[in-house]
Amino acid sequence: MTDQPNPDATPPSPPPMTPKPEPLPEPKGLKDLFEALLRRPSDLAAHPGIEKPVTLGRLAAMAFGAILVFGFVLGTFAYHEQLWAAPLKLGVGLLFAGLICFPSFYIFSCLAGSTASAGRLAAILGATLALAGLLLLGFAPAVWIFTQGTRSFGFMGALSIGSWLVALVFAFRFASTALKVQGARQSGPIAIWCIIFLLVTLQLTTSLRPILGRSDRFLTDEKKFFIQHWSETAGQSLPDAKP
C-alpha cells in the first residue's frame, strides 16, 4: 500500500532569506572610515569614493596620527628627547615604508590578477597602514603600563615588535581581502609583498634607532641588521632613571 499525498497538508515554508546589506555610504569622516575598515572591508575596497584624494589623505592622517600616539607611549620608556623623537621616527618611518613599498605593491597586485588602478591601490595601501596604526593605538594603554614597570630593553623591544606583528596580521588580511575584491586570484604574490613590507619595517626600527633608549645622536650612522641589533640589546636595561 502506497502513501497518498494529503492535499490538506501545509507545504513546508521556505528558509528565511538573509537580508542583503545596504550599500556602504560614502565615508565622510575619520569615524566612518574607522568603522568601514573594521566592519566592511570588502565594501570599502570596492567603494568608488576610496580613490578620492580627500579619502586617501584621511587614511594617511589616520595612520600617521595613530603611530604618533604609539610612538609617544614608547617614548615614555626613556622620557627626555624620546617623547618627541620616538613618535617622529615611527610616524615618518611608517609613511616612508608605505612610499617605498608602493611600487612593489602595485607590481605584485597585478601579478595576483588585480585590475585595480594605481589610485585605488594607493587607497588600499593607505587603508592597510591606517588599520595597522589603529590596532597599535588600541595596544597603547597596555604598552604604557609596561613602559612604567620595566627597564628591560629586551622585553620592551619584544612587546613593541609583537604588537606591530599582530597589527600587521589584521592589516595584511584587509589588504588581501581588498585585492580579491579587485579581481586578484592568486595569493602567492600578495604573500611575497607582505613579507617584503614586514622586513622593511623591521629594518627601519634599527635604521632609525634609538627609539626606546637614549643617545647623543638623533640617528645613528652605524649599519646593522635588525636581528643583530635586537639580539644585542635583549639583555640590556635602561641606565638612566626617569625624571
C-alpha positions in Angstrom: 0.0 0.0 0.0 1.5 3.3 -1.0 1.1 6.6 0.8 -1.2 9.1 -0.9 -0.3 12.8 -0.8 -2.5 14.7 1.6 -3.9 17.7 -0.2 -4.7 19.5 3.0 -1.1 19.3 4.3 0.7 22.6 4.6 3.8 22.8 2.4 7.0 23.5 4.3 7.8 27.2 4.5 11.0 28.2 2.6 14.0 29.1 4.7 14.2 32.8 5.7 16.3 34.8 3.3 19.2 36.7 4.8 18.6 40.4 4.3 21.0 41.9 1.8 23.2 44.5 3.4 22.7 48.1 2.4 25.3 49.7 0.2 28.1 51.3 2.1 27.6 55.0 2.2 30.5 57.2 1.3 32.7 57.7 4.4 32.5 61.4 5.3 35.0 61.4 8.2 37.5 59.5 10.2 34.8 57.8 12.2 33.1 56.4 9.1 36.5 55.2 7.7 37.3 53.5 11.0 34.0 51.6 11.1 34.2 50.6 7.5 37.8 49.3 7.9 36.7 47.1 10.8 33.2 46.1 9.8 33.0 46.2 6.0 36.5 46.0 4.5 35.3 44.4 1.2 32.7 47.1 0.7 35.2 49.8 1.5 37.7 48.4 -1.0 35.1 48.3 -3.8 33.6 51.8 -2.9 34.3 54.3 -5.7 34.9 57.1 -3.1 38.0 55.4 -1.8 40.0 56.7 -4.7 39.3 60.4 -3.9 42.3 62.4 -2.7 40.5 63.5 0.4 39.8 59.9 1.4 43.5 59.0 0.8 44.5 62.0 2.9 42.3 60.9 5.7 43.7 57.4 5.7 47.2 58.8 5.8 46.3 61.1 8.6 44.7 58.3 10.5 47.8 56.1 10.1 50.2 58.9 11.0 48.2 60.1 14.0 47.8 56.7 15.4 51.5 55.8 15.1 52.5 59.2 16.7 50.5 58.3 19.8 52.0 54.8 19.9 55.5 56.3 19.5 54.8 58.8 22.3 53.9 55.8 24.6 57.2 54.1 23.7 59.0 57.4 24.3 57.8 57.3 28.0 60.1 54.4 28.5 63.2 56.7 28.5 61.5 60.1 28.6 63.6 63.2 27.8 64.1 63.7 24.0 62.4 60.4 23.2 59.0 61.9 24.0 59.2 63.7 20.6 61.9 61.7 18.8 60.2 58.3 19.0 56.9 59.5 17.7 58.6 61.4 14.9 60.7 58.5 13.9 57.9 56.0 13.9 55.5 58.3 12.0 57.9 59.3 9.3 59.2 55.7 9.1 55.7 54.2 8.5 54.9 56.7 5.8 58.4 56.1 4.2 57.8 52.4 4.3 54.5 52.8 2.6 56.0 55.0 -0.2 59.0 52.8 -1.0 56.8 49.6 -0.9 54.1 51.0 -3.1 55.8 50.2 -6.5 56.2 46.6 -5.4 52.6 46.6 -4.1 51.4 47.6 -7.5 53.5 45.0 -9.3 52.6 42.1 -7.1 48.9 43.1 -7.1 49.0 43.0 -10.9 50.7 39.6 -10.8 48.0 38.3 -8.5 45.4 39.3 -11.1 44.1 42.5 -9.6 42.6 45.0 -12.1 42.6 47.9 -9.7 44.0 51.2 -10.8 47.1 52.8 -9.2 44.9 55.3 -7.4 42.7 52.5 -5.9 45.8 50.5 -4.9 47.2 53.6 -3.2 44.0 53.9 -1.2 44.1 50.2 -0.3 47.7 50.6 0.9 46.7 53.7 2.9 43.8 51.8 4.4 46.1 48.9 5.3 48.5 51.3 7.1 45.6 53.0 8.8 44.2 49.8 10.1 47.6 48.8 11.5 48.0 52.1 13.2 44.6 51.9 14.8 45.4 48.5 16.2 48.6 49.9 17.6 46.5 52.7 19.1 44.4 50.0 20.9 47.5 48.4 22.3 49.0 51.7 23.5 47.4 51.7 27.0 48.7 48.2 27.8 52.2 49.0 26.4 52.3 52.2 28.5 51.8 50.1 31.7 55.0 48.2 30.9 57.0 51.3 30.0 56.4 52.4 33.6 57.1 49.0 35.1 60.2 47.7 33.5 63.6 48.9 32.4 64.5 45.9 30.1 65.2 46.8 26.5 64.7 43.2 25.5 61.2 43.0 27.0 60.1 46.3 25.6 61.5 45.6 22.2 59.7 42.2 22.1 56.5 43.8 23.3 56.7 46.6 20.7 57.6 44.3 17.8 55.0 41.8 18.9 52.3 44.5 18.9 53.4 45.5 15.4 53.3 41.9 14.1 49.8 41.4 15.5 48.7 44.7 13.9 50.2 43.7 10.6 48.4 40.3 10.6 45.0 42.0 10.5 46.2 44.8 8.2 47.5 42.2 5.7 44.2 40.3 5.9 42.4 43.5 4.9 44.8 44.1 2.0 44.3 40.5 0.8 40.5 40.9 1.0 40.6 44.2 -0.8 42.7 42.9 -3.6 40.5 39.8 -4.1 37.5 42.2 -4.4 39.5 43.9 -7.2 40.0 40.6 -9.1 43.1 39.1 -7.5 43.1 35.3 -8.0 46.4 34.3 -6.6 47.6 34.7 -3.0 51.3 34.0 -3.6 52.3 37.4 -4.9 50.4 39.1 -2.1 52.1 37.0 0.5 55.5 37.9 -1.0 54.7 41.6 -0.8 53.6 41.2 2.8 57.0 39.6 3.7 58.8 42.5 1.9 56.8 45.1 3.8 57.4 43.4 7.1 61.1 43.2 6.6 61.3 46.8 5.5 59.5 48.0 8.7 61.6 45.8 11.0 64.8 47.1 9.4 63.6 50.7 9.9 63.3 50.0 13.7 67.1 49.5 13.6 68.0 52.2 11.0 66.0 54.8 12.9 67.4 53.8 16.3 67.4 54.8 19.1 63.6 54.5 19.6 63.4 53.1 23.1 66.8 54.2 24.6 68.7 57.4 24.7 71.6 58.6 22.6 73.6 61.8 21.9 72.6 61.5 18.2 69.2 61.7 16.7 70.1 58.9 14.3 73.0 56.5 14.2 75.3 56.1 11.2 76.2 52.5 12.1 74.8 50.0 9.7 73.3 46.9 11.4 70.8 44.2 10.6 67.7 44.3 12.7 68.2 40.8 14.0 71.7 41.6 15.2 70.5 44.9 16.8 67.7 43.4 18.8 69.7 40.3 19.8 72.5 42.6 21.2 70.0 44.7 23.2 68.0 41.8 24.5 69.9 41.6 27.8 70.4 45.4 28.3 68.4 47.7 30.7 67.7 51.4 30.7 70.6 53.0 32.6 69.2 56.4 33.3 66.4 57.0 35.9 63.2 58.7 34.9 62.8 62.3 35.8 
